[in-house]
Amino acid sequence: MATHGIRDKVAIVGMGCTPFGEHWSKSAEDLLVDANTEALASAGLAQADIDAYWLGTMGSGYSGQLLSRTLKLDYKPVTRVENFCATGSEAFRNACYAVASGAVDVAMAIGVEKLKDSGYSGLVSTPPPHDGTAVAITTPAAFGLLAPAYAKMAGLDDDTLKEVITRIAWKNHYNGARNPRAQFRKELSMEAIRNSPKVSGMLGVLDCSGVSDGSAAAIIVRAEDAYQYTDKPIFVKALSMVAGPGDGPMDPTFDYTSIREVVKCADAAYAEAGVRNPREEIAMAEVHDCFTPTELVLMEDLGFSEKGEAWRDVMDGAFDLDGTLPVNPDGGLKSFGHPIGASGLRMLFECWLQLRQQAPPERQVQSIVTGERKLGLTHNLGGRPGDCVSFISVVGAEPAS
């Protein structure tokens, strides 16, 4: 491992999460206020009790003043961070490290993104000046390369692979239909997903995550202080972030059946958390299902399935709500959309609900209720296959004995 880790040194004692959707009547500032207010209330804290803030946003504001102006903070430190689609997770990681170091007693990580007011569909950013040699490829096209590559590796024909990725979207929309905070709260038939208008290669519209506005927040304290704030804190077992060298598209050995950054990130996270068999030890996982073949490949890169076998596990229902390892029980990016600064913290919010056994009964993961499993995992992926960053957290309902 590159670091010593902070296993069981910090805990989450409060969280808030807005509904995600097309918030035409709310600004980024309004969403920040909503997430902040809910997080403070859940921990029984006042604004003055927070010592420092980490704000994650890709393009909805610049510097920490977006938050300090909004919340009328009284000269508190606010650090604005951005790291592609892992922006919200990066805010959380930095807040955790600040508390673990002893520099801060109580920290808030908060993320927000307002994407629906721009007049454009999808992510809009201004790339820095470059030499003009970058490959011009859309994000759906880049992630769409995973589908035929996986089919070839696993020995599947295109029709079978299409059924697999269709079932992934079906599962996530089934889960999201049971979540009042999701943007899309409707079950979809396999036929509707399979026949949705084509976007790129094998991907249809319903293989792609949506665009939305949203905000989420977490309050972090030292583990030994956690029970002063709540009787059900969530303990941080591992935080792992890697940035790849970006050489995948130029490397002839890179075959689009695995994302190296995720594998490296998972190895470090499991080592820090003491997880030996993620398929048997993790109760639930929130993963970055930006496109349906992404989730398929992630099941193997995260160690939930053997190489070339994730498609069978998907079709067998292993990752369904009532499966052995529910994946995206809140509906994932497919149901929520992807407001960049908020998504990573939204994933943690689902772990917060599930591990505290406060999820709605129709979504509550049963291995947590029975006490069989007590760990949740979140995963973000930012960039594109072969040229990306990856984040993984592992959190648990109890400190190490």
C-alpha positions as CSV (number, residue, x, y, z in Angstrom):
1,M,0.0,0.0,0.0
2,A,1.1,3.5,-0.7
3,T,-0.3,4.8,2.6
4,H,-0.8,3.6,6.1
5,G,-4.5,4.0,5.9
6,I,-7.1,5.3,8.4
7,R,-9.1,2.2,9.1
8,D,-11.6,2.8,12.0
9,K,-10.0,6.2,12.8
10,V,-13.0,8.3,11.7
11,A,-16.7,7.9,11.4
12,I,-19.7,9.4,9.7
13,V,-22.2,10.8,12.2
14,G,-24.6,12.7,10.0
15,M,-25.7,12.7,6.3
16,G,-28.0,14.5,4.0
17,C,-29.1,14.0,0.4
18,T,-31.5,15.9,-1.7
19,P,-33.7,14.3,-4.3
20,F,-31.9,14.2,-7.6
21,G,-33.6,15.5,-10.7
22,E,-34.4,18.5,-12.9
23,H,-34.5,21.2,-10.2
24,W,-35.5,24.1,-12.4
25,S,-36.8,26.0,-9.4
26,K,-33.6,25.5,-7.3
27,S,-30.1,26.8,-7.6
28,A,-26.9,25.1,-6.6
29,E,-27.0,27.2,-3.5
30,D,-30.5,26.0,-2.7
31,L,-29.4,22.4,-3.0
32,L,-26.4,23.0,-0.8
33,V,-28.6,24.4,1.9
34,D,-30.9,21.4,1.7
35,A,-28.2,18.8,2.0
36,N,-26.4,20.8,4.7
37,T,-29.5,21.2,6.8
38,E,-30.4,17.5,6.7
39,A,-26.9,16.5,7.6
40,L,-26.7,18.8,10.6
41,A,-30.1,17.7,11.8
42,S,-29.2,14.0,11.6
43,A,-26.2,14.6,13.8
44,G,-27.9,17.0,16.2
45,L,-25.3,19.8,15.3
46,A,-25.4,23.5,14.6
47,Q,-23.6,25.2,11.8
48,A,-21.0,26.6,14.3
49,D,-20.1,23.1,15.3
50,I,-18.4,22.3,12.0
51,D,-14.7,23.2,12.0
52,A,-13.9,22.9,8.3
53,Y,-15.6,22.0,5.0
54,W,-14.6,20.3,1.8
55,L,-16.8,21.2,-1.2
56,G,-16.9,19.0,-4.3
57,T,-18.1,20.5,-7.6
58,M,-17.0,20.2,-11.1
59,G,-18.5,23.3,-12.6
60,S,-21.2,24.8,-10.4
61,G,-18.9,27.2,-8.6
62,Y,-15.4,28.2,-8.0
63,S,-13.4,28.3,-4.8
64,G,-14.8,27.6,-1.3
65,Q,-16.9,30.8,-1.5
66,L,-19.7,29.0,-3.2
67,L,-20.4,27.3,0.1
68,S,-19.3,30.1,2.5
69,R,-21.5,32.7,0.8
70,T,-24.4,30.2,0.7
71,L,-24.3,29.1,4.3
72,K,-23.1,32.5,5.6
73,L,-20.1,30.7,7.3
74,D,-18.3,32.7,9.8
75,Y,-14.7,32.6,8.4
76,K,-14.4,28.9,8.4
77,P,-12.0,27.1,6.0
78,V,-13.7,25.8,2.9
79,T,-11.7,23.8,0.3
80,R,-13.2,23.3,-3.1
81,V,-12.0,20.1,-4.8
82,E,-12.6,18.5,-8.2
83,N,-11.5,15.1,-9.6
84,F,-13.7,14.2,-12.5
85,C,-16.7,12.0,-11.6
86,A,-15.1,11.2,-8.2
87,T,-15.4,14.8,-7.1
88,G,-17.9,14.1,-4.3
89,S,-15.8,11.2,-3.1
90,E,-12.7,13.3,-3.2
91,A,-14.3,15.9,-0.9
92,F,-15.2,13.0,1.5
93,R,-11.6,11.6,1.4
94,N,-10.0,14.9,2.2
95,A,-12.4,15.6,5.1
96,C,-11.7,12.2,6.5
97,Y,-8.0,12.7,6.4
98,A,-8.2,16.1,8.1
99,V,-10.1,14.6,11.0
100,A,-7.9,11.5,11.2
101,S,-4.8,13.7,11.3
102,G,-6.1,15.5,14.4
103,A,-6.1,18.9,12.6
104,V,-9.9,19.1,12.6
105,D,-12.5,17.8,15.1
106,V,-15.6,17.9,13.0
107,A,-15.6,18.2,9.2
108,M,-18.2,18.3,6.5
109,A,-17.9,16.9,3.0
110,I,-20.5,18.3,0.7
111,G,-21.0,18.1,-3.0
112,V,-23.3,19.7,-5.5
113,E,-23.8,20.0,-9.3
114,K,-26.4,21.9,-11.3
115,L,-26.4,20.5,-14.8
116,K,-29.9,21.1,-16.0
117,D,-29.8,24.9,-16.3
118,S,-27.0,25.1,-18.9
119,G,-29.1,24.5,-22.0
120,Y,-27.0,21.6,-22.9
121,S,-27.4,17.9,-22.4
122,G,-24.7,16.1,-20.5
123,L,-21.4,17.4,-19.1
124,V,-20.1,20.7,-20.4
125,S,-16.5,21.7,-19.7
126,T,-13.8,23.7,-21.2
127,P,-10.7,21.6,-21.7
128,P,-7.3,23.3,-21.0
129,P,-5.1,24.1,-24.0
130,H,-3.5,21.1,-25.5
131,D,-1.5,20.1,-28.5
132,G,-4.4,18.8,-30.5
133,T,-3.4,15.2,-30.6
134,A,-6.1,14.0,-28.1
135,V,-8.4,11.4,-29.5
136,A,-11.8,12.8,-30.3
137,I,-14.3,10.3,-29.0
138,T,-17.5,10.7,-27.0
139,T,-17.9,9.2,-23.6
140,P,-20.7,6.8,-24.7
141,A,-18.4,5.7,-27.6
142,A,-15.5,5.2,-25.2
143,F,-17.4,3.1,-22.7
144,G,-19.3,1.4,-25.5
145,L,-16.0,-0.3,-26.4
146,L,-16.3,-2.4,-23.2
147,A,-19.3,-4.3,-24.6
148,P,-17.8,-6.0,-27.7
149,A,-14.5,-6.5,-25.9
150,Y,-16.2,-8.3,-23.0
151,A,-18.3,-10.4,-25.3
152,K,-15.2,-11.6,-27.2
153,M,-13.3,-12.4,-23.9
154,A,-16.3,-14.3,-22.4
155,G,-17.2,-16.1,-25.6
156,L,-20.6,-14.5,-25.9
157,D,-22.5,-13.5,-29.0
158,D,-23.8,-10.0,-29.3
159,D,-27.4,-10.9,-28.6
160,T,-26.4,-12.6,-25.3
161,L,-24.3,-9.7,-24.2
162,K,-27.1,-7.3,-25.1
163,E,-29.4,-9.3,-22.8
164,V,-26.8,-9.0,-20.0
165,I,-26.4,-5.3,-20.1
166,T,-30.1,-4.8,-20.5
167,R,-30.7,-6.8,-17.3
168,I,-28.3,-4.5,-15.5
169,A,-30.3,-1.4,-16.5
170,W,-33.5,-3.3,-15.6
171,K,-32.2,-4.1,-12.1
172,N,-31.1,-0.5,-11.4
173,H,-34.4,1.0,-12.6
174,Y,-36.3,-1.6,-10.5
175,N,-34.3,-0.4,-7.4
176,G,-34.7,3.3,-8.3
177,A,-38.5,2.9,-8.6
178,R,-38.4,2.2,-4.8
179,N,-36.3,5.3,-3.9
180,P,-38.1,8.6,-3.3
181,R,-34.8,10.5,-3.9
182,A,-34.2,9.0,-7.4
183,Q,-34.8,11.0,-10.5
184,F,-36.3,8.2,-12.5
185,R,-38.8,6.2,-10.3
186,K,-40.3,3.9,-12.8
187,E,-39.7,0.2,-13.5
188,L,-38.8,-0.5,-17.1
189,S,-39.3,-3.6,-19.1
190,M,-36.4,-5.5,-20.6
191,E,-38.0,-5.0,-24.0
192,A,-38.2,-1.2,-23.6
193,I,-34.5,-1.1,-22.5
194,R,-33.4,-3.4,-25.2
195,N,-35.1,-1.4,-28.0
196,S,-34.3,2.1,-26.8
197,P,-32.8,4.3,-29.5
198,K,-29.2,3.6,-30.3
199,V,-26.5,6.0,-29.0
200,S,-23.2,4.2,-29.8
201,G,-22.4,0.6,-30.8
202,M,-24.5,-1.7,-28.6
203,L,-25.5,1.1,-26.2
204,G,-29.0,2.5,-26.3
205,V,-30.4,5.5,-24.5
206,L,-31.4,3.4,-21.6
207,D,-27.9,2.0,-21.2
208,C,-26.7,5.5,-20.3
209,S,-27.0,7.3,-17.0
210,G,-29.0,10.5,-17.1
211,V,-28.3,14.2,-16.3
212,S,-29.5,15.7,-13.1
213,D,-29.1,18.2,-10.3
214,G,-28.4,17.3,-6.7
215,S,-26.4,17.7,-3.5
216,A,-25.3,15.4,-0.6
217,A,-23.3,15.9,2.5
218,A,-21.5,13.9,5.3
219,I,-20.3,14.9,8.7
220,I,-17.1,13.2,9.9
221,V,-15.6,13.0,13.4
222,R,-13.0,10.9,15.2
223,A,-14.2,7.3,15.7
224,E,-13.8,7.5,19.5
225,D,-16.1,10.5,19.6
226,A,-18.7,9.1,17.2
227,Y,-21.2,7.8,19.8
228,Q,-21.5,11.3,21.3
229,Y,-23.4,12.3,18.2
230,T,-25.4,9.2,17.2
231,D,-26.1,5.7,18.4
232,K,-25.5,4.4,14.8
233,P,-22.3,5.9,13.4
234,I,-20.8,4.5,10.2
235,F,-17.0,3.7,10.5
236,V,-14.6,4.3,7.6
237,K,-12.7,1.1,6.9
238,A,-10.8,2.2,3.8
239,L,-10.3,5.1,1.4
240,S,-8.5,4.4,-1.9
241,M,-7.9,6.8,-4.8
242,V,-5.7,6.2,-7.8
243,A,-5.0,8.2,-11.0
244,G,-3.9,6.2,-14.0
245,P,-1.1,7.2,-16.3
246,G,-3.6,7.5,-19.2
247,D,-1.8,5.2,-21.5
248,G,-4.6,2.6,-22.0
249,P,-5.7,3.7,-25.5
250,M,-2.1,3.7,-26.7
251,D,-1.2,0.4,-25.1
252,P,-1.7,-2.6,-27.4
253,T,-2.1,-4.9,-24.3
254,F,-5.1,-2.9,-23.1
255,D,-8.1,-4.9,-24.3
256,Y,-11.1,-3.0,-22.7
257,T,-12.1,-6.1,-20.6
258,S,-10.8,-4.6,-17.4
259,I,-10.1,-1.1,-16.1
260,R,-6.6,-1.2,-14.5
261,E,-7.2,1.8,-12.3
262,V,-10.2,0.1,-10.6
263,V,-8.2,-3.1,-10.0
264,K,-5.3,-1.2,-8.4
265,C,-7.8,0.9,-6.4
266,A,-9.7,-2.2,-5.2
267,D,-6.5,-4.0,-4.1
268,A,-5.5,-1.0,-1.9
269,A,-9.0,-0.6,-0.5
270,Y,-9.4,-4.3,0.5
271,A,-5.9,-4.4,2.0
272,E,-6.7,-1.3,4.2
273,A,-10.1,-2.7,5.2
274,G,-8.9,-6.2,5.8
275,V,-11.3,-7.7,3.3
276,R,-10.1,-11.0,1.9
277,N,-13.1,-12.1,-0.1
278,P,-15.3,-9.2,-1.2
279,R,-17.9,-11.4,-2.8
280,E,-18.6,-13.0,0.7
281,E,-17.8,-10.0,3.0
282,I,-19.4,-7.0,1.3
283,A,-23.1,-6.6,2.1
284,M,-23.9,-4.0,-0.6
285,A,-22.1,-1.9,-3.2
286,E,-22.8,1.4,-4.9
287,V,-20.8,1.4,-8.1
288,H,-20.3,3.9,-11.0
289,D,-22.8,2.6,-13.6
290,C,-22.3,5.4,-16.0
291,F,-23.1,2.9,-18.8
292,T,-24.4,-0.6,-18.4
293,P,-21.2,-2.4,-19.7
294,T,-19.2,-0.4,-17.1
295,E,-21.1,-2.1,-14.3
296,L,-20.5,-5.5,-15.9
297,V,-16.8,-5.0,-16.1
298,L,-16.7,-3.5,-12.6
299,M,-18.1,-6.7,-11.1
300,E,-14.9,-8.5,-12.1
301,D,-12.5,-5.7,-11.4
302,L,-14.0,-5.3,-7.8
303,G,-13.6,-9.0,-7.2
304,F,-17.4,-9.7,-7.0
305,S,-17.2,-12.2,-9.9
306,E,-14.5,-14.3,-11.4
307,K,-13.0,-13.2,-14.7
308,G,-15.4,-13.9,-17.5
309,E,-18.2,-14.9,-15.2
310,A,-19.9,-11.6,-14.2
311,W,-22.4,-12.0,-17.0
312,R,-23.6,-15.3,-15.5
313,D,-23.9,-13.7,-12.1
314,V,-25.9,-10.8,-13.6
315,M,-28.3,-13.2,-15.3
316,D,-28.6,-15.3,-12.2
317,G,-29.6,-12.3,-10.1
318,A,-26.6,-12.3,-7.8
319,F,-26.5,-8.5,-7.7
320,D,-30.3,-8.0,-7.4
321,L,-31.8,-6.6,-4.2
322,D,-32.5,-10.2,-3.0
323,G,-29.2,-11.5,-4.4
324,T,-26.1,-12.5,-2.5
325,L,-24.5,-9.1,-3.1
326,P,-26.9,-6.3,-4.0
327,V,-25.3,-3.7,-6.3
328,N,-26.8,-0.2,-6.6
329,P,-29.7,-0.9,-4.3
330,D,-30.6,2.8,-4.4
331,G,-30.9,2.7,-8.2
332,G,-27.4,3.9,-9.2
333,L,-26.5,6.5,-11.7
334,K,-29.1,4.9,-14.0
335,S,-31.9,6.0,-11.7
336,F,-30.4,9.1,-10.1
337,G,-28.5,10.7,-13.0
338,H,-25.0,12.0,-12.3
339,P,-24.5,15.5,-10.8
340,I,-20.8,15.2,-10.6
341,G,-20.0,16.8,-7.3
342,A,-22.8,14.9,-5.5
343,S,-22.7,11.4,-6.8
344,G,-20.0,10.0,-4.6
345,L,-21.6,11.3,-1.5
346,R,-25.0,10.0,-2.7
347,M,-23.5,6.5,-2.8
348,L,-22.3,6.9,0.8
349,F,-25.8,8.1,1.8
350,E,-27.2,4.8,0.6
351,C,-24.6,3.0,2.7
352,W,-25.6,5.2,5.6
353,L,-29.2,4.2,5.3
354,Q,-28.5,0.5,4.7
355,L,-25.9,-0.1,7.4
356,R,-28.1,1.8,9.9
357,Q,-31.1,-0.4,8.7
358,Q,-33.0,2.7,7.8
359,A,-33.6,2.0,4.2
360,P,-37.3,1.4,3.1
361,P,-38.2,-2.2,3.8
362,E,-38.6,-3.0,0.1
363,R,-34.9,-1.9,-0.4
364,Q,-33.3,-3.0,2.8
365,V,-30.4,-5.4,2.3
366,Q,-31.3,-8.5,4.3
367,S,-27.7,-9.7,5.0
368,I,-27.3,-6.5,7.1
369,V,-30.5,-7.1,9.0
370,T,-29.5,-10.7,9.8
371,G,-26.0,-9.5,10.8
372,E,-24.4,-11.8,8.3
373,R,-22.6,-8.9,6.6
374,K,-21.7,-5.4,7.9
375,L,-19.7,-3.7,5.2
376,G,-20.7,-1.4,2.4
377,L,-18.6,-0.2,-0.6
378,T,-18.8,2.8,-2.9
379,H,-17.0,3.2,-6.2
380,N,-16.5,6.1,-8.6
381,L,-14.8,6.2,-11.9
382,G,-13.8,9.4,-13.6
383,G,-12.6,9.7,-17.2
384,R,-12.8,6.8,-19.6
385,P,-11.5,3.3,-19.9
386,G,-7.7,3.3,-19.9
387,D,-7.4,6.9,-18.9
388,C,-9.2,7.6,-15.6
389,V,-9.2,8.0,-11.9
390,S,-10.9,5.5,-9.5
391,F,-12.1,5.9,-5.9
392,I,-13.3,3.2,-3.5
393,S,-14.5,3.5,0.1
394,V,-15.4,0.6,2.4
395,V,-17.5,1.5,5.4
396,G,-19.0,-0.5,8.2
397,A,-21.6,-0.4,11.0
398,E,-19.2,-1.4,13.7
399,P,-15.6,-0.5,14.7
400,A,-13.0,-3.3,14.6
401,S,-13.2,-5.4,17.8
